Amino acid sequence: MDNPDRQEKIYNLINLEEISGGSSEFIEQMIILFLDQADNTIKGMEKAMETGNIAEIRNLAHQLKPSVDNIRVEELGKSIRIVEDLAENQPNSSELPHYVSISMDQLRELVRQLKRDFSGLA
């Protein structure tokens, strides 16, 4: 029987571990910052999609990339880059809402996993 808490992590903190020199305090601070950014990104994307603000969609996707890369979330990294590219180069693409939805679902899952794995953080 599968335990949902035992599912494979979609992230890898090796980059943060290397940058921090193994400092758990640094990693925890970066996770806290990421969770705050993720919450703002999700809310911002929802609002930008509702209002059709393509420039904001591109901007939010662009801002999210480095954080996603730092915690090595490969699928989210791919989909957020597609969002950024579509918003910049094909703003009227019917694929844009689809990829925004996929990206935000992946981001929500990442947030869920991080909150589960770092439940002691504020």
N, C-alpha and C positions, 0 to 999 in steps of 0.2 A: 504494500500500500504506500502510495506517495504521500509524503508530508509536505504541504505547500511551503513550510518554512525551510525545507531542505532543498528546494529547487536551486538549480545552478545560478550563481551570481552572474548578472549581466555586466558587471563592472570589475575592474582590476586596479588596485591601488599601488601597483609597483612604481609608477611614475612619481606619485606623491611620496612614497617611501624613500625613493632615491633623492628627490629634491630636499626632503626634510632631514635626511641623515638618520632616519629611523625615529624621529621625534613624534610620539603619539599625540602630543599636544598640538603640534603643527597640523598633523593630518586631521585631527578633530576640528580645528579651526577652519580648515579648508572645506570640510564636509558641511559645517554649519553655514559657511558662506555660499556653498553650492546649493544647499537646500533653500536658502533664502532667494538666490538667483532663480532657481527652478520654479519656485512659487510665483515670482514676479513674471517669469517668462510665460508660464501657462496662462496666467490672467491676462497678460499683454497680448498673447497670441489669440486668445478667445475674443478679446475686444477688437483686435485688428481684423480678424476674420469677419466679425459682425459688421464692422464699418467699411470693410474693403480697403483698409489701409495697407497696401502692398509694400510701401516703403518701410513701414514699421515691422511687417512680417520679415522682410529681408534683414533689417537691423537686429531684431531679436535673434534670428537664426545665426547671424554673424557673431553676435556677442556670446552665444552659447557654445560655439565650437571649441574654444580653448579649454573650457572647463570639462566638456565631454571628452576631449582628447586626453586631458590630465588624468581622468579616472577610467580611461580606456573602455568606453562603451561603444564598441565598433558599429553595431547596427544603428544606434541613434546618431552616431557620427556621420554615417552614410546618408541617412534620411534627412538630417538637418542641413547637410550640404546640398541635397537635392532641393530642399525648400528654398535655401538661399539662392541657388542658381536659377530656379524657376521664377522666383520673385524678381530677380534682377533682369533676366533675359527673356522670360516668357510670362509676364505678369498676368496675362489673360488666359493662361493655360488651365484647362479643366482638371489637370493633374495636381495643381497647387493645393486645393483644399484637401485632397486625398493624402498628400504627403505631410501636410500640416497635422492632420488627424493622426497619422501613423507616428509622427515624431512626438506629438504630445502624449500619445498612449505609451510610447517607450519611455518618455521622460517621467510620466506618472509611475510607471513600474520601477524605474530607477529610484525615484524618491521613496517609494514604498520599501524597497530593499534596503536603502541606506538608513531609513528611519528604524527599520527592524534591526539591522546590524549594529547601529549606533544609537540604541534606544536611550542611553544615558545622557545624550547630548540635549542641550536646551532647545 
